[in-house]
Amino acid sequence: MGAGAAPRLRSLIDCRLIIVTGKGGCGKTTVATALALAAAETGKRVALAETGHDEHCPQLIDPTAPAVGYQGRELRPGLEVLHIRPFDALVEYLGLQIGMQALVERGLRQPAFQQLLAAAPGWRELITLGKVYYMESLQRDARRPEYDLIIVDAPASGHGLTFLDVPRVVQSAIRSGPLRRNAGNVEALILDPGRTRLLPVSLAEELPVNETVELIDRISEQVGVPIDRAVMNRVAPSPYGDANDARQLETRLAELGDDADATACDVLPAPDVMAQCCAWRRERFELGARYVEQLATRTSLPLFEVRDRLEGIEGPDTLLEIGRQLLGTTPNGRDAGE
Amino acid sequence: MSEKPTPEEIVGSHRIVVCVGTGGVGKTTVSAAFGMLAARRGLRTLVLTIDPARRLADALGIETLGNEPKRVRLPADALEAHGDIELHAMMLDPKGTFDGLIERFSPNEDIQRQILDNPIYQHASGALSGSGEYAAMEKVLEMSESGDFDLVVVDTPPAQHVLEFLDAPRRLVEFLDSRLVKLLVHPAMAAGRWSVRMFQRPVQGALQLLERVTGVGFLEDLSSFLLAIDDLSDGFKSRAARIESTLLGPQTAFVLVAGPSREATRNAGVFLDHLEDMRARLRGVVINRIRQWPGEEPAADALLRDEIPGAERRQLADALGDANAADAVIDAVRDFACVANQDTRNVEPLTRYAETNRCFFRRVPEQRRDVHDLDTLDQITAALAHSEEKLASP
């Protein structure tokens, strides 16, 4: 799409785990939810895991949906949405390790332990990824996994690097024991090119592009989670004709300002206001196009462009449309053969 | 109306301005503009960013930022227009700051080395999340008390929850004070003081559980780290208490930065609740990158509903001599009218909040260029300084 000679891509739909990240405000929650809706539509069993402080995904799918919580809920056939809260994940993990969940929970709720947890760094990231690892390992029966595809709405890129780097850090900090082993398992999953993709989401603006480039560089150097494409979200629609046509149109509109006949409108504003609106649209497009190109050159990654919907994402239909585009599936759920 | 402070009054009457808000709203740019505003008033100003991305350097047009304040050099024409200003910027290096704290509070070099070489410390202070917030708040206080600056503007990290960093000093104190830490550090003493079974049993259980899950090496490291840091903890505790009282005291003003989108304004509302819970002093609300309708008259309702009379469409097509061009113009006009209208509607709750809570309220229009030079930053500074009454549309 944006990047010219794209290497042959494994379709995202064949992954077991897609980790969506990006600078705050780039729309990574939107992209994660869109992917999940479109993947579930193809008949796959999909889990959409939100990792932030609050829940946003369920409301995107159904504005009236109550919170799904840590246990999660099936919001569409084959689409389970859950909110990975670190504390709940820790209770579950320790409960599974020790076998007495209620007792574990009572122990962890001790004020002393709560204070330790509040201050201790790193465990939230590790336990969140641990939960993802656990979900990936679940089997529905002997031949089929519980979830065909797990989509994680990961923390924003500033924290995203820390998030993905924790398994490595834990292994270098801890010499032996089950925690080290678990961190190793988690790392093996997130580094596996046969199962996992990290999907960075950017906007066609300077700072998001810089941050995305930095994130991709550092993930590649430091962590090694496979990245084979990026999403450019909210790309401005093209104006009238090419840049020259658009500019000429603005000039002609400005000239109309003197023409009494052309200005006698009730609904349309004065020609000079119309000219400003056209200039706004052209400048947005030009600025955006420059950054689309920059991201493509600086990362050498194929970019999937998502067109800007000016009035915001209105409901699951638009999301489904975006998700199909990103997964390369058609409305009936078949592979579009990209 | 008159009791609402202006941004100029806020920078003039506080020592610290903390810009808070969710990610992606241009907080760094607004922080830089506040720094510029203060520096223009003759204040020696420092803008401190906690963001690992190099946004502040971008916005101020300087190459790199480090853990030491760096003075912003104005280009010649700016010097001529406004005179020189004392504006400094720095980017926090959490690990360096944390190491500095350990050095300061260690009673001797032995303990200092024990801590700095401890694997738990090495990872906790540098690579893992959370420690950046401790270090950030510490640096704010250090810089504010250094005497080198009249005002420190803090660009906070993009947190979803304002408590994540405001609460960092308190969490550190609570942690150092916690019974679990005492038990790890001084088991005998702890057992003596809390021999009550109710407490001891679960904690010992928890410790055994931790050992089983984590492996012994980790606990040994943790325990020796805590033992070493215990010698420092009085220093940390009084420091953390000072940080908290400074941030929540009268010399600190909080400014909420929000975007005009529905999601951004909704998130801003959540932020306001958190700030109120913390009893932080919110003094201003800035809506960044709002789209403002360029016409003197507001956009017609029919335009917003995309009900353009056929006659007007034909008239425009005739005037331009091209029906396709007329359609493209109408699309652009309708789109802009809709986004501007949407933005205005979205920010209404925040406008009301500012009104009733005696905060200043400023709208910074969307810039047609990226903010990576001082010229564009100037325009944002001007929008902050501009009185909202004059800016407001009917």
Contacts between the chains, C-beta under 8 A, distances in Angstrom:
chain1	res1	chain2	res2	distance
A	23	B	23	6.4
A	23	B	24	6.1
A	23	B	53	7.8
A	24	B	22	6.1
A	24	B	23	1.9
A	24	B	24	4.3
A	24	B	158	4.5
A	25	B	22	7.0
A	25	B	23	5.3
A	25	B	24	1.8
A	25	B	25	6.5
A	25	B	259	6.9
A	25	B	264	7.1
A	26	B	24	6.5
A	52	B	160	5.5
A	53	B	160	4.3
A	53	B	161	4.9
A	54	B	160	6.9
A	54	B	270	7.3
A	94	B	209	6.6
A	94	B	213	6.3
A	97	B	212	7.3
A	97	B	213	5.7
A	98	B	209	6.4
A	98	B	212	7.1
A	98	B	213	7.8
A	104	B	209	7.2
A	106	B	202	7.2
A	107	B	202	5.4
A	107	B	205	5.6
A	107	B	206	4.8
A	107	B	209	6.5
A	108	B	206	7.4
A	110	B	202	5.0
A	110	B	203	6.6
A	110	B	206	6.5
A	111	B	178	7.9
A	111	B	179	7.7
A	112	B	178	5.5
A	112	B	179	4.4
A	112	B	180	4.0
A	112	B	183	7.6
A	112	B	199	7.8
A	112	B	203	5.5
A	112	B	206	7.5
A	113	B	180	6.5
A	113	B	203	7.6
A	113	B	206	5.3
A	115	B	174	5.0
A	115	B	175	5.5
A	115	B	177	7.9
A	115	B	178	3.9
A	115	B	180	6.7
A	116	B	175	6.8
A	116	B	178	6.3
A	116	B	180	5.0
A	116	B	181	7.4
A	118	B	171	5.1
A	118	B	174	6.9
A	118	B	175	6.9
A	119	B	130	7.8
A	119	B	171	5.2
A	119	B	172	6.4
A	119	B	174	7.1
A	119	B	175	3.2
A	119	B	178	7.8
A	120	B	175	7.9
A	121	B	123	7.8
A	121	B	124	5.2
A	121	B	128	3.7
A	121	B	129	5.9
A	121	B	130	4.1
A	121	B	131	5.7
A	122	B	123	7.1
A	122	B	124	7.5
A	122	B	128	4.0
A	122	B	129	7.2
A	122	B	130	7.8
A	124	B	129	7.7
A	125	B	128	7.8
A	125	B	129	6.9
A	156	B	23	5.2
A	156	B	158	5.9
A	158	B	23	7.6
A	158	B	51	6.6
A	158	B	52	5.6
A	158	B	53	6.6
A	158	B	157	6.5
A	158	B	158	6.2
A	159	B	129	5.8
A	162	B	127	7.0
A	162	B	128	6.6
A	162	B	129	4.7
A	163	B	129	7.9
A	165	B	127	6.5
A	166	B	128	7.0
A	169	B	123	5.4
A	169	B	127	4.9
A	169	B	128	6.5
A	172	B	119	7.9
A	172	B	123	7.6
A	173	B	119	4.9
A	173	B	120	6.6
A	173	B	122	7.6
A	173	B	123	4.7
A	173	B	218	7.6
A	173	B	221	7.6
A	174	B	214	6.9
A	174	B	215	6.2
A	174	B	217	6.2
A	174	B	218	4.7
A	174	B	221	7.9
A	175	B	215	7.2
A	175	B	217	4.0
A	175	B	218	7.7
A	176	B	215	5.0
A	176	B	216	8.0
A	176	B	217	5.7
A	177	B	213	7.8
A	177	B	214	5.7
A	177	B	215	1.6
A	177	B	216	6.8
A	177	B	217	6.6
A	177	B	218	6.5
A	178	B	212	7.5
A	178	B	213	5.7
A	178	B	214	7.2
A	178	B	215	6.4
A	179	B	213	6.1
A	179	B	214	4.4
A	179	B	215	5.9
A	179	B	218	6.4
A	180	B	215	6.2
A	205	B	370	6.8
A	206	B	58	7.1
A	206	B	370	4.0
A	206	B	372	6.1
A	207	B	28	7.9
A	207	B	53	7.1
A	207	B	55	5.4
A	207	B	58	6.7
A	207	B	370	7.7
A	208	B	24	7.7
A	210	B	53	6.8
A	210	B	54	7.1
A	210	B	55	7.9
A	210	B	58	7.2
A	211	B	53	4.8
A	214	B	53	6.6
A	239	B	328	6.9
A	239	B	332	6.9
A	240	B	324	7.6
A	240	B	325	6.0
A	240	B	328	3.5
A	240	B	329	7.4
A	240	B	332	7.8
A	241	B	328	7.9
A	249	B	320	7.5
A	249	B	325	5.6
A	249	B	328	7.2
A	249	B	329	6.8
A	252	B	320	6.0
A	253	B	320	7.7
A	253	B	329	6.6
A	256	B	319	5.5
A	256	B	320	7.6
A	259	B	319	6.5
A	261	B	315	7.3
A	261	B	319	7.1
A	262	B	315	6.6
A	262	B	316	7.0
A	262	B	319	4.1
A	264	B	315	7.9
A	265	B	312	4.8
A	265	B	315	6.9
A	265	B	316	7.8
A	266	B	300	6.6
A	266	B	302	7.7
A	266	B	309	7.5
A	266	B	312	7.3
A	267	B	300	4.7
A	267	B	302	4.5
A	267	B	303	5.2
A	267	B	307	7.3
A	267	B	308	5.6
A	267	B	309	5.9
A	267	B	312	5.6
A	268	B	300	7.8
A	268	B	303	6.9
A	268	B	308	6.7
A	268	B	312	5.2
A	268	B	316	6.6
A	268	B	330	7.1
A	268	B	333	6.6
A	269	B	295	4.7
A	269	B	297	7.1
A	269	B	299	6.8
A	269	B	300	7.7
A	269	B	303	7.5
A	269	B	333	6.6
A	269	B	337	8.0
A	270	B	295	6.7
A	273	B	293	8.0
A	273	B	294	5.2
A	273	B	295	4.2
A	273	B	333	7.5
A	274	B	329	5.5
A	274	B	332	7.6
A	274	B	333	5.2
A	276	B	294	4.3
A	277	B	294	7.1
A	277	B	329	7.7
A	277	B	332	4.7
A	277	B	333	4.5
A	277	B	335	7.5
A	277	B	336	4.2
A	277	B	337	7.6
A	278	B	328	7.7
A	278	B	329	5.9
A	278	B	332	4.7
A	278	B	333	7.7
A	280	B	291	8.0
A	280	B	332	7.2
A	280	B	336	5.5
A	280	B	368	7.7
A	281	B	332	4.2
A	281	B	335	6.8
A	281	B	336	7.2
A	283	B	368	5.2
A	287	B	368	7.9
A	287	B	369	7.7
A	287	B	370	7.4
A	310	B	335	5.2
A	310	B	338	6.2
A	310	B	339	5.5
A	311	B	338	5.9
A	311	B	339	7.5
A	311	B	342	6.3
A	312	B	261	6.8
A	312	B	262	5.9
A	312	B	263	7.8
A	312	B	342	7.4
